Every structure is written in C-alpha cells, then in structure tokens.
Amino acid sequence: MNSWINLDALWGIVVVGLVAGAGLPALFALGLRALNPSARPAGRSAVTGPPAAVGPVGYAVAVLCFATVVAAIAWGIFVIVNHS
C-alpha cells in the first residue's frame, strides 16, 4: 500500500465512475431502443408498410431501464443531500 495513494478507494472511484458514467447512459439508450423496434439498420432504404408496434415486452424493458436510471439519479441526490 502506498502511503500517498489509497488504492482501494481509487478502485472504488473508478468502478462507480464507469458504472455511472457509461452504464447509466447505455441503459437509457437500451430503453429508448426498446421503444423503437422498427429502427432500420444503417444503409437500408425506407421501410415499406406500416411501422411495427411496440409490444408489451418492449414497454416492460423500457420501463425497467428508465426506472433503474431514475432510481440511480434519486439515490445520488439522496447521498449528496444527506452527506454529513
């Protein structure tokens, strides 16, 4: 253990930073993707026919993703406000 750097705390900060900095936006993007099942892959022309409807599984995945993101934000605000 280095007397100047607490490596345990540093690793904790890196892990939380990766989860909050990359994981939550990725989870939000997954929720948005679940609400748009008719998205075309890159390079395809216009889709013919009516767009596909979002099914109950898509809504459930989106709600779960968005609820997790909102819970993480609420937990972060709670920790900041109640820090003593």
Biotite code that builds the C-alpha atoms (Angstrom):
import biotite.structure as struc

atoms = struc.array([
    struc.Atom([0.000, 0.000, 0.000], chain_id="A", res_id=1, res_name="MET", atom_name="CA", element="C"),
    struc.Atom([1.340, 3.357, -0.989], chain_id="A", res_id=2, res_name="ASN", atom_name="CA", element="C"),
    struc.Atom([1.308, 5.941, 1.785], chain_id="A", res_id=3, res_name="SER", atom_name="CA", element="C"),
    struc.Atom([0.230, 8.682, -0.640], chain_id="A", res_id=4, res_name="TRP", atom_name="CA", element="C"),
    struc.Atom([-2.441, 6.861, -2.633], chain_id="A", res_id=5, res_name="ILE", atom_name="CA", element="C"),
    struc.Atom([-5.223, 4.705, -1.219], chain_id="A", res_id=6, res_name="ASN", atom_name="CA", element="C"),
    struc.Atom([-5.582, 2.146, -3.999], chain_id="A", res_id=7, res_name="LEU", atom_name="CA", element="C"),
    struc.Atom([-8.758, 0.610, -2.539], chain_id="A", res_id=8, res_name="ASP", atom_name="CA", element="C"),
    struc.Atom([-10.516, 3.963, -2.630], chain_id="A", res_id=9, res_name="ALA", atom_name="CA", element="C"),
    struc.Atom([-9.140, 4.668, -6.099], chain_id="A", res_id=10, res_name="LEU", atom_name="CA", element="C"),
    struc.Atom([-10.539, 1.415, -7.489], chain_id="A", res_id=11, res_name="TRP", atom_name="CA", element="C"),
    struc.Atom([-13.899, 2.158, -5.867], chain_id="A", res_id=12, res_name="GLY", atom_name="CA", element="C"),
    struc.Atom([-13.998, 5.558, -7.547], chain_id="A", res_id=13, res_name="ILE", atom_name="CA", element="C"),
    struc.Atom([-13.060, 4.055, -10.930], chain_id="A", res_id=14, res_name="VAL", atom_name="CA", element="C"),
    struc.Atom([-15.787, 1.388, -10.706], chain_id="A", res_id=15, res_name="VAL", atom_name="CA", element="C"),
    struc.Atom([-18.503, 3.846, -9.659], chain_id="A", res_id=16, res_name="VAL", atom_name="CA", element="C"),
    struc.Atom([-17.365, 6.267, -12.363], chain_id="A", res_id=17, res_name="GLY", atom_name="CA", element="C"),
    struc.Atom([-17.588, 3.592, -15.052], chain_id="A", res_id=18, res_name="LEU", atom_name="CA", element="C"),
    struc.Atom([-20.996, 2.382, -13.911], chain_id="A", res_id=19, res_name="VAL", atom_name="CA", element="C"),
    struc.Atom([-22.478, 5.861, -13.546], chain_id="A", res_id=20, res_name="ALA", atom_name="CA", element="C"),
    struc.Atom([-20.602, 7.440, -16.434], chain_id="A", res_id=21, res_name="GLY", atom_name="CA", element="C"),
    struc.Atom([-21.061, 4.732, -19.046], chain_id="A", res_id=22, res_name="ALA", atom_name="CA", element="C"),
    struc.Atom([-23.552, 2.244, -17.644], chain_id="A", res_id=23, res_name="GLY", atom_name="CA", element="C"),
    struc.Atom([-26.477, 4.554, -16.978], chain_id="A", res_id=24, res_name="LEU", atom_name="CA", element="C"),
    struc.Atom([-26.391, 6.267, -20.388], chain_id="A", res_id=25, res_name="PRO", atom_name="CA", element="C"),
    struc.Atom([-26.115, 2.840, -22.031], chain_id="A", res_id=26, res_name="ALA", atom_name="CA", element="C"),
    struc.Atom([-29.108, 1.633, -20.022], chain_id="A", res_id=27, res_name="LEU", atom_name="CA", element="C"),
    struc.Atom([-31.075, 4.723, -21.068], chain_id="A", res_id=28, res_name="PHE", atom_name="CA", element="C"),
    struc.Atom([-30.174, 4.065, -24.715], chain_id="A", res_id=29, res_name="ALA", atom_name="CA", element="C"),
    struc.Atom([-31.331, 0.460, -24.346], chain_id="A", res_id=30, res_name="LEU", atom_name="CA", element="C"),
    struc.Atom([-34.668, 1.727, -23.022], chain_id="A", res_id=31, res_name="GLY", atom_name="CA", element="C"),
    struc.Atom([-35.044, 4.071, -25.983], chain_id="A", res_id=32, res_name="LEU", atom_name="CA", element="C"),
    struc.Atom([-34.198, 1.248, -28.383], chain_id="A", res_id=33, res_name="ARG", atom_name="CA", element="C"),
    struc.Atom([-36.832, -0.963, -26.770], chain_id="A", res_id=34, res_name="ALA", atom_name="CA", element="C"),
    struc.Atom([-39.440, 1.701, -27.560], chain_id="A", res_id=35, res_name="LEU", atom_name="CA", element="C"),
    struc.Atom([-38.443, 1.825, -31.247], chain_id="A", res_id=36, res_name="ASN", atom_name="CA", element="C"),
    struc.Atom([-38.451, -1.725, -32.613], chain_id="A", res_id=37, res_name="PRO", atom_name="CA", element="C"),
    struc.Atom([-38.888, -0.586, -36.211], chain_id="A", res_id=38, res_name="SER", atom_name="CA", element="C"),
    struc.Atom([-35.486, 1.115, -36.396], chain_id="A", res_id=39, res_name="ALA", atom_name="CA", element="C"),
    struc.Atom([-33.667, 0.277, -39.609], chain_id="A", res_id=40, res_name="ARG", atom_name="CA", element="C"),
    struc.Atom([-30.093, -0.921, -39.757], chain_id="A", res_id=41, res_name="PRO", atom_name="CA", element="C"),
    struc.Atom([-27.655, 1.522, -41.334], chain_id="A", res_id=42, res_name="ALA", atom_name="CA", element="C"),
    struc.Atom([-27.695, 1.591, -45.139], chain_id="A", res_id=43, res_name="GLY", atom_name="CA", element="C"),
    struc.Atom([-31.264, 0.383, -45.644], chain_id="A", res_id=44, res_name="ARG", atom_name="CA", element="C"),
    struc.Atom([-33.847, 2.273, -47.642], chain_id="A", res_id=45, res_name="SER", atom_name="CA", element="C"),
    struc.Atom([-37.228, 3.353, -46.321], chain_id="A", res_id=46, res_name="ALA", atom_name="CA", element="C"),
    struc.Atom([-39.304, 0.676, -44.669], chain_id="A", res_id=47, res_name="VAL", atom_name="CA", element="C"),
    struc.Atom([-42.364, -0.323, -46.672], chain_id="A", res_id=48, res_name="THR", atom_name="CA", element="C"),
    struc.Atom([-45.666, -0.757, -44.932], chain_id="A", res_id=49, res_name="GLY", atom_name="CA", element="C"),
    struc.Atom([-46.829, 0.474, -41.533], chain_id="A", res_id=50, res_name="PRO", atom_name="CA", element="C"),
    struc.Atom([-44.286, 0.733, -38.734], chain_id="A", res_id=51, res_name="PRO", atom_name="CA", element="C"),
    struc.Atom([-44.163, -2.115, -36.239], chain_id="A", res_id=52, res_name="ALA", atom_name="CA", element="C"),
    struc.Atom([-45.946, -1.528, -32.960], chain_id="A", res_id=53, res_name="ALA", atom_name="CA", element="C"),
    struc.Atom([-44.091, -1.678, -29.682], chain_id="A", res_id=54, res_name="VAL", atom_name="CA", element="C"),
    struc.Atom([-45.085, -4.854, -27.891], chain_id="A", res_id=55, res_name="GLY", atom_name="CA", element="C"),
    struc.Atom([-45.587, -5.376, -24.167], chain_id="A", res_id=56, res_name="PRO", atom_name="CA", element="C"),
    struc.Atom([-42.072, -6.789, -23.810], chain_id="A", res_id=57, res_name="VAL", atom_name="CA", element="C"),
    struc.Atom([-40.625, -3.626, -25.343], chain_id="A", res_id=58, res_name="GLY", atom_name="CA", element="C"),
    struc.Atom([-42.580, -1.462, -22.924], chain_id="A", res_id=59, res_name="TYR", atom_name="CA", element="C"),
    struc.Atom([-41.542, -3.640, -19.982], chain_id="A", res_id=60, res_name="ALA", atom_name="CA", element="C"),
    struc.Atom([-37.860, -3.439, -20.925], chain_id="A", res_id=61, res_name="VAL", atom_name="CA", element="C"),
    struc.Atom([-38.100, 0.326, -21.415], chain_id="A", res_id=62, res_name="ALA", atom_name="CA", element="C"),
    struc.Atom([-39.857, 0.861, -18.089], chain_id="A", res_id=63, res_name="VAL", atom_name="CA", element="C"),
    struc.Atom([-37.291, -1.283, -16.295], chain_id="A", res_id=64, res_name="LEU", atom_name="CA", element="C"),
    struc.Atom([-34.393, 0.609, -17.894], chain_id="A", res_id=65, res_name="CYS", atom_name="CA", element="C"),
    struc.Atom([-35.863, 4.042, -17.222], chain_id="A", res_id=66, res_name="PHE", atom_name="CA", element="C"),
    struc.Atom([-36.837, 3.123, -13.642], chain_id="A", res_id=67, res_name="ALA", atom_name="CA", element="C"),
    struc.Atom([-33.281, 1.964, -12.953], chain_id="A", res_id=68, res_name="THR", atom_name="CA", element="C"),
    struc.Atom([-31.842, 5.216, -14.313], chain_id="A", res_id=69, res_name="VAL", atom_name="CA", element="C"),
    struc.Atom([-34.303, 7.321, -12.282], chain_id="A", res_id=70, res_name="VAL", atom_name="CA", element="C"),
    struc.Atom([-33.561, 5.272, -9.141], chain_id="A", res_id=71, res_name="ALA", atom_name="CA", element="C"),
    struc.Atom([-29.812, 5.785, -9.602], chain_id="A", res_id=72, res_name="ALA", atom_name="CA", element="C"),
    struc.Atom([-30.318, 9.535, -10.019], chain_id="A", res_id=73, res_name="ILE", atom_name="CA", element="C"),
    struc.Atom([-32.570, 9.686, -6.945], chain_id="A", res_id=74, res_name="ALA", atom_name="CA", element="C"),
    struc.Atom([-30.056, 7.672, -4.918], chain_id="A", res_id=75, res_name="TRP", atom_name="CA", element="C"),
    struc.Atom([-27.252, 10.030, -5.979], chain_id="A", res_id=76, res_name="GLY", atom_name="CA", element="C"),
    struc.Atom([-29.276, 13.087, -4.949], chain_id="A", res_id=77, res_name="ILE", atom_name="CA", element="C"),
    struc.Atom([-30.160, 11.392, -1.647], chain_id="A", res_id=78, res_name="PHE", atom_name="CA", element="C"),
    struc.Atom([-26.499, 10.666, -0.905], chain_id="A", res_id=79, res_name="VAL", atom_name="CA", element="C"),
    struc.Atom([-25.444, 14.236, -1.720], chain_id="A", res_id=80, res_name="ILE", atom_name="CA", element="C"),
    struc.Atom([-28.212, 15.858, 0.329], chain_id="A", res_id=81, res_name="VAL", atom_name="CA", element="C"),
    struc.Atom([-27.779, 13.609, 3.384], chain_id="A", res_id=82, res_name="ASN", atom_name="CA", element="C"),
    struc.Atom([-23.983, 13.663, 3.421], chain_id="A", res_id=83, res_name="HIS", atom_name="CA", element="C"),
    struc.Atom([-22.875, 14.913, 6.802], chain_id="A", res_id=84, res_name="SER", atom_name="CA", element="C"),
])
